[in-house]
Amino acid sequence: MKKEELISVLKIQEIDQKLKDLERHLKKLEKEKESVRVSIESLKKRASLIESKRNSIKKELRDLREALEREEELLRKAEEKMKVVRKEHEYRMLLREKSRHEDSVLKLLYRIEDVEKLLSDYNREATEELNLIKKKLKEIEYEKEELKKEEESIKNRIKELELEKEKTINTLNPEVINFYYEAKKVFGDLIIAKIEEGICNGCGLKIPNILFSKLMKHYSVERCPNCGRYIYYRL
């Protein structure tokens, strides 16, 4: 294989490695996006629970006030009847009825006071927590948008690299392209390895000094005696 062809193959190899890194980063972004989605759902669920509990307390307070109105109305009617009743036993019955309604009114007033305090305290706590949730949601929504922008940028970069790879492939003979893909089956992603300090970046083993000297002197392309990859020092 000619040196020029190997340089083109090396370019394709580098593009494939960049594409692989970008695809890996995309998968990482997908996990981060899922984590953000779960966080948003969790915060919204928490906010919903807070509002649900607040509404529950408000409903109890409304029900208590409505019950108080009914008891006060019944008490008023009992008192009105007591003004016109003539028989003693009927009066005693109305007196007991009035006493029951008075007890109910008193209990309801105490309970309303407790629930009003509960609602006041909860409103304060809920407002603080909802503000924190709102702030956190804003931060996470910003993070979500940034992840989206990053994802779009990576996808655009992938398209650029794929186009660059296609153009490079079109300059090579089919035999060279076949060599590249067949060699990948044997060597993996790195079929042309650079030599640094006498070490093959493909297998991590030292090459003979005479071969290293040849690579440095002639900028040639050789085969690693250890792993069989094409090796170079500088092209």
N, C-alpha and C positions, 0 to 999 in steps of 0.2 A: 504494500500500500504506500502511495506517495505521501511525502511529508505534508503537502498541501491538503490532501484528503484527510489525513489524521488531524490536522488543525481544525478542519470543518467538523469532523466527528467529535473532537474534543469540545467544540462549541455546542454541538447538539447535546453532548453529555452534561455540560454545565447548565444548559437550558432545562434539561430533564431534572437535574438536581434542584434547580430553583423552583420548578413546577411542583416537585414533590414536597419541598419545604412549604410552599404556598398552600398546597392542598392540606398538608398537616396543620398549618396555621388556621385554615378555614374550619377544620374539624374542631380545633381548640375554640375558635370563635363561636361555633355552634353550641358547644358546652357552656360557654360563658353566657350566650344569649338565653339558653334554657335556664341557667341559674338566675339570670335577671328576671325572666318571666315568672319563675317560681317565687322570687322575692316580691315582685309586684303583686302577684295573686295573694301571697301571705299577708302583705300589708293591707291590701284592700279588704281581705277577709277580716282582719283584726279591726279595721275601721268599721266594717259592717256590724261586727259583734258589739262594738262600743255603742253604736247608734241603736242597735236592737235592744240592748240593755237599758239605755236611756229612755227609749220609747216605751219599754215595759214599765219602768218606774212612772213615767208620765201617765200611762194608761191606768195604773193602779191609783194614782192620785185623782184622776178624773172619776173613776168608779167610786172612790171614797167620797168625793164631793157630791156626786149624784145621790149616793146612799144617804149622805147627811141631809141633803135637801128633802129626800123622801121622809126620813125620820122626823125632821123638823115640821114637815107638813102634817104628818100623822100626829105629832105632839100638839100642834096648833088645833087640829080637829078635836082631839081628845079634850083639850082645855075649853073649846067652844061648847062641846056637849055637856061638860061639867057645869056650865053656867045655866043650862036650861033643864037639866035632869031633876026629877022630883023625888024619885024613889031612892031610899038609902042604899039598897044593895046594888042598884045600877051605878050610883055615885061611887061606891067602893070599887066596883069593877073598873070604872073609868079612871079612878085614882091609881089603881094598879097598872092599868094600861099606860097612863101618863108616866108613871115611874119607870116602866120598861123603856119607853121611848126616850126619857131623859137619860137613862143609863146608856142606851145605844148612842144617843147624840154625844154624850161625854166621851165614850170609847172612840167614836169616830173622830172627834176633835183631837184626841190624843194621838190617834193613828195618823191623821192627816198632818199633824205637826211633825211626827217622826219621818213620814215619807217626804215632806217638804224639805226637811233638813238633809235627808238622804239624797234627794234630787239635787239640792244645792251643792252638796259636797261632790257628788258624782259629776255634775256639770263642770265643776272646776277641774277635777282630775281628767275627765274625758276631753275637755278643751285642750289641756296641756298635751295629752297623748295624741290627739288628732292633729295638733299642730306639728308634733314631731313626725308623725306618719306622713303628713303632707310634705314636710321638708325632705324626708327620706325618699318619698316617691318622686319628688322633683329631681333629686340627685340620681336616682336609678333611671328615670326616664331620660336624663341627659346621657347617662352611661349607655343606655339602650341605643340612642341616636348615634353616639360615637362608634359603637360596635357596628351599627348598620353602615355608617360611612366607611369604616375600615374594611368591612366585608365587600362593599362595592368597589373600593380601591383595589383590593386583592384580586377580585374577579376580573377587573379591567386589566390588571397586570398579567394575569394568566392568559387572557386573550392576546395581549401583546406578545408574550413569550411564545405562545402557540403559533402565531403568525410568523414570528422570527424563525422558529424551528422549521416551519413549513417551507419558508424561503430558502433556508440553508439546505434542507433535504433536496429541494428541487435542483440545487447546483451539483449534486453528487450522483454518481452512477448507482443503479439499483443494487449492484453487487456490494458496494460499500455500505449501503443502508442495511442490506441483509446481514453483512458482517457485524454491524453495530448491534442489531437486535439479537443475533445468535450469540454474540459475545456476552451480552447482558444476561443471557440464560446461565452462562458459566460463571461470570465474575460479579454479577449483580449490577448495581448502579455505577460502579467505578471500573471502567474497562481500560481507561488510559490514565495512568497515575503519575503524579509528579514526584521527582526524587528530591528530597530535602535532607541535607547533611548525610548523604549516602544511604538514606532509608526510603524504601518504597512506601508511598502513602496507601497503596492498595493492600499489601499484606503486613506492613509494619516491620519487615525484615531488612537487614543490611545487604546491599549488593556488593559484589567484588569491587575492590578499589580501581582495578584497571577499567572496568566497565563504567564506573562513576567518572573517571578521568576522561573517558571517551565522550560521555554525554556532555560534560562541561566544556570540552575542547571544541567539539564539532556541532554542538546543539542538535545532535541526531536523535532519532527515535529507535529504541531497542526493545527487547523483551526482557521482563524480569525473570531471572533464572529460578526464582523461588516460587512465584505464583503464575507466571506466564502472561501477565498483563503487559500492554505496551507502556513503556516508561519514557520520561523525558526530563531533562533538567531545565531547559528553556527552549521555547519554540519561537 
